[in-house]
């Protein structure tokens, strides 16, 4: 049986794997993270004897997006993985909300990963091709390469995909390498803060010069236990200008800025850097393929979680068509 390897088990990689598995094809996924999430992650932090959840990446799926994506999301866990989120906007702002993970952004991702062959905590460093197929070099203590695989799906951010492709013979997949180089992704510093004294009359607000988005976590479905938890995502320009500062420095700077914004000082502030956070310039196609290598991800199609799913689902269907 031809087995396909998928590098990256975020939304796009899992969508590709599910599309293959639904057609009866064997697939193995590899991801550098410790568990399901990617940029649809939920961080748990102990604060004053409580465990608070912070969706520090993607917030929600716009529910006015592609119908195929919405139907797929709505079906996860029998309809229980996503739930409508309608945050109260700040006066003069428009914050649409959409479908949010019921209990955390990673709930739908965990549902998508269930039943699939996923190896977590594995960074793929090299890709080699031989007559037997693709072999993947990893950075774990187990030095044995993974493989061989008959097909390969790369479902990681554009810069990481470009780095993997750059290590392959330049004649093998030049179109894919060029596509990865043409996409542009911007960084984002995200602040996770505990602010029990902050009680504005809104749940989410848009750009203000420093922050691109500020969200009250307890406003989301099945999140009443996260009262006092806030996520604030800095805008791309601010993040790029402070990209190489330490998380501790960023937590102080953004914590002070959020405190001024909400009129209350944070009792806890933790910063996380997404070096490849948002798709600013997409390639403009769902996926690309060359020499049995397929690439997918939001950087090919657009900036939303639905774009990542549509890209991965299309790539998985395309791989399945080549296997027969």
Residue pairs with C-beta under 8 A, 6 or more apart in sequence:
1 25
1 26
2 25
2 26
2 150
2 151
2 323
3 26
3 27
3 28
3 149
3 150
4 20
4 25
4 26
4 27
4 28
4 149
4 150
4 151
4 152
4 153
4 319
4 323
5 27
5 28
5 29
5 30
5 134
5 136
5 146
5 147
5 149
5 151
5 152
5 153
6 13
6 16
6 17
6 27
6 28
6 29
6 30
6 153
6 155
7 13
7 29
7 30
7 31
7 124
7 136
7 152
7 153
7 154
7 155
7 156
7 164
8 29
8 30
8 31
8 38
8 154
8 155
8 156
8 297
9 17
9 29
9 30
9 31
9 33
9 36
9 38
9 113
9 118
9 120
9 155
10 31
10 37
10 38
10 39
10 40
10 109
10 155
10 156
10 308
11 38
11 39
11 40
11 109
11 112
11 298
11 305
11 308
11 309
11 312
12 155
12 296
12 297
12 298
12 308
12 309
12 311
12 312
12 315
13 29
13 31
13 38
13 153
13 155
13 156
13 296
13 312
14 29
14 36
14 109
14 112
14 113
14 116
14 312
15 72
15 112
15 296
15 308
15 309
15 310
15 311
15 312
15 313
15 316
16 27
16 153
16 155
16 294
16 296
16 312
16 313
16 315
16 316
16 319
17 27
17 29
17 116
17 153
17 312
17 316
18 112
18 116
18 313
18 316
19 312
19 313
19 315
19 316
19 317
19 319
19 320
20 26
20 27
20 316
20 319
20 320
21 27
21 115
21 116
23 317
23 320
25 319
25 320
25 323
27 116
27 117
28 117
28 118
28 119
28 146
28 149
29 113
29 116
29 117
29 118
29 119
30 118
30 119
30 122
30 124
30 136
30 138
30 146
31 38
31 118
31 119
31 120
31 121
31 122
32 121
32 122
32 123
32 124
33 41
33 120
33 121
34 120
34 121
35 106
35 110
35 120
36 106
36 109
36 110
36 112
36 113
36 118
37 57
37 105
37 106
37 109
38 57
38 109
39 57
39 58
39 274
39 277
40 55
40 57
40 58
40 101
40 105
40 106
40 108
40 109
40 305
41 55
41 56
41 57
41 105
41 106
42 53
42 54
42 55
42 56
42 101
42 104
42 105
42 106
42 107
43 53
43 54
43 56
43 192
43 270
43 272
44 51
44 52
44 53
44 54
45 51
45 52
45 54
45 192
45 194
45 268
45 270
46 52
47 194
47 267
47 268
48 194
48 267
48 268
50 225
52 194
52 217
52 226
52 228
52 229
53 103
53 104
53 217
53 223
53 226
53 229
54 192
54 217
54 226
54 229
54 231
55 100
55 101
55 104
55 105
55 215
55 217
55 220
55 231
56 190
56 192
56 231
56 233
56 272
57 105
57 190
57 274
57 277
58 105
58 304
58 305
59 100
59 105
59 213
59 215
59 231
60 85
60 97
60 98
60 99
60 100
60 305
61 69
61 70
61 73
61 82
61 98
61 99
61 100
61 304
61 305
61 306
62 96
62 98
62 304
62 306
63 70
63 84
63 98
63 99
64 96
64 98
65 304
65 306
65 307
66 306
66 310
68 310
68 313
69 306
69 309
69 310
69 313
70 99
70 306
72 309
72 313
73 81
73 82
73 99
73 108
73 306
73 309
74 82
74 99
76 82
76 108
76 111
76 112
77 107
77 108
77 111
80 102
81 101
81 102
81 107
81 108
81 111
82 99
82 100
82 101
82 102
82 108
83 99
83 100
83 102
83 221
83 222
84 97
84 98
84 99
84 100
84 221
85 97
85 98
85 99
85 100
85 219
85 220
85 221
86 97
87 95
87 97
87 202
87 203
87 204
87 215
87 216
87 219
87 220
88 201
88 202
88 203
88 204
88 219
89 95
89 202
89 203
89 204
89 205
90 200
90 202
90 204
90 205
90 206
91 202
93 202
93 205
93 206
94 206
95 203
95 204
95 205
95 206
97 204
100 220
100 221
101 107
101 108
101 109
101 220
101 221
102 221
102 222
103 221
103 222
103 223
104 223
119 146
121 140
122 138
122 139
122 140
122 146
123 138
123 139
123 140
124 136
124 137
124 138
124 146
124 164
125 137
125 138
125 139
126 136
126 137
126 164
126 167
127 134
127 135
127 136
127 137
127 152
127 164
127 167
127 168
128 134
128 135
128 136
128 137
128 145
129 135
129 168
129 169
129 172
130 148
132 147
132 148
133 147
133 148
133 149
133 150
134 147
134 148
134 149
134 150
134 151
134 152
134 292
134 293
135 145
135 146
135 147
135 148
135 149
136 145
136 146
136 147
136 149
137 145
138 145
138 146
150 292
150 323
151 292
151 293
151 294
151 319
151 322
151 323
152 292
152 293
152 294
153 293
153 294
153 295
153 296
153 315
153 316
153 319
154 161
154 164
154 165
154 176
154 293
154 294
154 295
154 296
155 295
155 296
155 297
155 312
155 315
156 164
156 297
157 185
157 276
157 297
157 299
158 180
158 181
158 183
158 184
158 185
158 276
158 297
158 299
159 180
159 185
159 275
159 276
160 276
161 176
161 180
161 295
161 297
161 299
162 177
162 180
162 181
165 173
165 176
165 177
165 180
165 293
166 177
170 177
172 290
172 291
172 293
173 290
173 291
173 293
174 290
175 288
175 290
176 288
176 290
176 293
176 295
179 283
179 288
179 295
179 300
180 295
180 299
182 281
182 283
183 279
183 281
183 282
183 283
183 299
183 300
184 279
184 280
184 281
185 276
185 277
185 278
185 279
185 280
185 299
186 236
186 239
186 240
186 277
186 278
186 280
187 236
187 239
187 240
187 243
187 273
187 274
187 275
187 276
187 277
188 212
188 233
188 234
188 235
188 236
188 239
188 273
188 274
188 277
188 278
189 233
189 234
189 238
189 239
189 242
189 243
189 250
189 254
189 271
189 272
189 273
189 274
190 231
190 232
190 233
190 234
190 271
190 272
190 273
190 274
191 230
191 231
191 232
191 233
191 234
191 250
191 251
191 254
191 255
191 258
191 269
191 270
191 271
192 229
192 230
192 231
192 269
192 270
192 271
192 272
193 229
193 230
193 231
193 232
193 255
193 258
193 266
193 268
193 269
193 270
194 228
194 229
194 230
194 266
194 267
194 268
194 269
195 228
195 230
195 258
195 259
195 262
195 264
195 265
195 266
195 267
196 227
196 228
196 264
196 267
197 264
197 265
198 228
198 230
198 262
198 263
198 264
199 264
200 216
200 262
200 263
202 216
203 215
203 216
203 219
204 213
204 214
204 215
204 216
204 219
205 211
205 213
205 214
206 212
206 213
207 213
207 235
208 214
208 261
209 235
210 234
210 235
210 238
210 254
210 257
211 232
211 233
211 234
211 235
211 254
211 257
211 258
211 261
212 233
212 234
212 235
212 236
213 231
213 232
213 233
214 230
214 231
214 232
214 233
214 258
214 261
214 262
215 230
215 231
215 232
216 229
216 230
217 223
217 226
217 229
217 230
217 231
218 224
218 225
218 226
218 227
218 228
218 229
220 226
230 258
230 262
230 266
232 254
232 257
232 258
232 261
234 242
234 254
236 277
236 278
236 280
239 273
239 277
242 249
242 250
242 253
243 273
243 275
245 253
247 270
247 271
247 272
247 273
248 271
250 271
250 273
251 269
251 270
251 271
252 269
254 269
254 271
255 265
255 266
255 269
258 266
258 269
259 265
259 266
278 303
279 298
279 299
279 301
279 302
279 303
279 307
280 303
282 298
282 299
282 300
282 301
282 302
282 303
282 307
283 299
283 300
283 301
284 300
284 301
285 300
285 301
286 296
286 300
286 301
286 310
286 311
286 314
286 315
287 294
287 295
287 296
287 300
287 311
287 312
287 314
287 315
287 318
288 294
288 295
288 300
289 295
289 315
289 318
289 319
292 322
294 315
294 318
294 319
295 315
296 311
296 312
296 314
296 315
297 308
297 311
297 312
298 304
298 305
298 307
298 308
298 311
300 311
301 307
301 308
301 310
301 311
